[in-house]
Amino acid sequence: MKILSGEKMSSNKIDEQTHLLFNRTYGFSSKEQRKETREKVKQQISEFGWEKTFESWINYLFTECKTPESAINFANLFWSYGGQDHPVIEPYKFLGYFYYRIDFDTEKYDELGILDSLAIDLLPKAGYSYADRLINDEYIPELDPKIIAQVEAYKSSGL
């Protein structure tokens, strides 16, 4: 039997929790299930901190969400779990992944407009005030040169 170090066990535990949180379809749960899940998110953040929680979440996104549908599902779950209420260190890396997976086809894949919501919520918190719709009501994430550059970087990486 292999004994894991405390950090490795912690990593396994958070990744298992993350898998349980995101391996579901957004919108197909009861009010009670949503409440229970939000409580699990709060517990995860309390136990591991936001930084480690987000690291686990983004790792899940990059490894498990390879289709447009799964990426948008993740975005909706991220929002419903309150992820937008926390700082995201590299918001363009995060946001760009969604646009990369849907190839900027928001009309087909993003019916709820979750990507706009995430961009206008996360970017100003990270210091990008030009994405704040209170300051710039003409901001459109799909035309943001930094999002476009990140999508191009993902395309050229063969992700």
N, C-alpha and C positions, 0 to 999 in steps of 0.2 A: 504494500500500500504506500502510495506516494503522499508525503505530507507537504502541503502547500504553505508558502510563507503567508503572513498576515495580509500583505499587500495583494498578493496573487489571489487569495481567497476573497478579499474585498472586491477585486476586479471581477472575479467570476460571479459574485453575488450581484453586483450592480448590473452587469451585462445580462444576467438571467432575468432580473427585474425589468430591464429595458426591453428585452425580447417579449416579455409578457405584456408590457404596456403598448408596444407598437405592432405586435403581431395580431392585429385585429382590424376590422373594417370600421372606419369612421361612420358614425350615424346609425349604427345597428346595435344599439344597446339601450337598455331601459334607464329611466331616471335614477334608479337605485344603483345600477351598474356604473353609470357615469360618476355618481357621487363616490362610490367605493374606489373607482379608479383614480379619481382626483386625490383621494386620501392617500393612496399608494404613491402617487407622484410627490405629494408633500412629505411623506415619510422618506422617500428616496433622497430628496433634496436635503432634508434635515439630517439624515444619516451620513451622506457622502459629500454634501455641499453642491452648489450649482455647477462649479467648474468640472468636477468629476462626472456629475450627472450629464451635463451637456456633452462632454467628451464621449461618454458611452452612447448617448443618443445619436451624435453625428457619426460615430463609427457604425452604428446600426444602419443609419441612412445610407452611408456609402457602400456598405457590404450587402444589405438586404433589399434595398429599393432601387432596382435596376430598370423598372418600367415606368412610363409616365404615370400610370394609375397608382402604382405603389408609392411613388415620390409624392404625388398630390395627397394621397391618403395620409402619409407621414406628416405633411405640412398641416393638414386639418387636425390631426391628433396633437401635434406640437402646440397648435393654437389652443385647442380645447384643454390641454394640460397646463396652460398658462406660461408656456415657454417664452412668449413674447414679452412677458413681464420682467425678464432677466436680461442682463447684458450678454451679448454674443461678441466674442473677441474678434473674429474674422467674419463679419456678416456677409461680405461678398462671396467668400468661399461657400458659405451656407446657402445663401439665396441663389447663387449662380448654379448650384447643383440642380435645383428644381427646374430652372429655366433650361438647363442643358438636357435634362431628362425628358422634358416635354417639347423640346426644340422650339421654344417660345410660342407654342400653340396654346395660348391661354383660352382662346375661344372654345377649343375642343376639350381641353383637360381641366381647366380651372373655372368651372361654372360658378363657384361660390366666391371667386375673387380672393382666395386666401393668400396668393402670392403678393398681390398689391397690399393687402393688410399687413403681412409680415414685413415687407419692405418699408412701408411708411411708419411702422412701429419700431423695428429694429435699427434701421439706419440712423435716425436722429439720436437714438440712445448711444450709438457708437461714435457720435460726433459729426455725422454727415447731415448738417442742417438743411442742405438743399433738398433733401428727401422729405422734409417736414411739410406736410400739406397746408399747415397753418401759415407757413412762410412762402411756400411755392406750390400753389394749387395746380400747377401744370406738370408736376413731377409724374413721370411714367416709368416704372421700373424696367419695362422692356426696352426703353430707349436710353437707359443709364449706361454710359460708356464703361463703367467699372463692372457692371453685371455682364455686359456683352463681352468684355475682355476675359472675364472669368469663364464664361461659357466656351469661348474659343480655346482657352487653356485646357479645359476638360476635354474638348474635342480632340485637340492635338496630343493629349496624353494617352488617348485610346482607352480611357476609363470604361 
